[in-house]
């Protein structure tokens, strides 16, 4: 198959923090809405929704371009450095 690269310990804490924030975000947003903690103008809400859609489109383009993309880094035979699509503009963080 492929060689699996080990994650360093600090990356594990970053991933746990990211996961916890993704879980906490909708819970905190729903609680804020229900209890009326803040008031956000409709235009800001629509802008936020548009930015979320654009982020999902970006994520789709990345995974369409890099079929090897996964949470566990593996080196597979025939795998090559991606330099097209979004990777033509931004350096891939897993390339070190």
N, C-alpha and C positions, 0 to 999 in steps of 0.2 A: 504494500500500500504506500504509505508515505511516512516520512519522519515527523514526529510531533515535537514541536519546540515547547519547552517548559515556560510557563508564565512566571515572572518575578513576583515576589510577595506583595510589593506595593501596588502592582496592577490589580491584584485580587481585591484589595481594599477600595481601589477606584471603581472597579466593577460593582462591588457591593453598594457603594455610595450612589452610583448611577442608578442601580436597580431600585434602591430605596426611594430615591427622588422621583423616579417614574411612577412608583406606586403611590407616593404621598401627594403628588401633584393633583390628580383628579379628586382625591379625598379632600384635600385642603380647598380646592376650588369649589366643590359642591357644598362644603360647610360654609365657606364665605358667602356663597349665593343664598343659601338657606337662612343664615343668620343676619344677612345684610351688613356685613362688616365694611364693605367698600362699594363705591359706586363708580362704574366705568362707563364712559360714553359709548354709545352704539358704534360710532366710527372706529374707535379703538378695538372693540370686540371684532368687528368685521376685518380690520387690518390684521389682527392676530390670527383669525381663521385663515386668511389668505396666506400668511407666512407659514402656517402649519401645513397647508396643502402644498406649498412650494417645497417645504422640507421633505415631505413624503415623495414628491416627484424626484427630488435629488437623490434620496435613498434608493428609489427604484432604478434610476439611471446608473448608480454605482453598482448595484447588484446585477444589473443587466450586462454591464461592461466586464465585471470581474466575477466569473462563474465559480472561482475558488474562494470567494468571500465567505467566511464563517467565523464563529466566535473562538474556535480552537484553530490555531495556526498550524498548518501542515505543509510540508514540502512534498509535492507530487511530481512524478516523472512527467516531463513535457510542459510543466508549468513555466510560465515566462513572466517577466516584468510587464505590467500593464502601463501603457503610456498614451492611451487614446481615451476619448470621452472625458469624463470629469478628471481623470488622472493626467490628462494633458495640461490641466491648469493647476491642480493641487497635487502635491506629493503624497503618495500613499503612506499613512503613518506606520504600517507594518513593515515597510521596506527599511526602517531603521534610519 
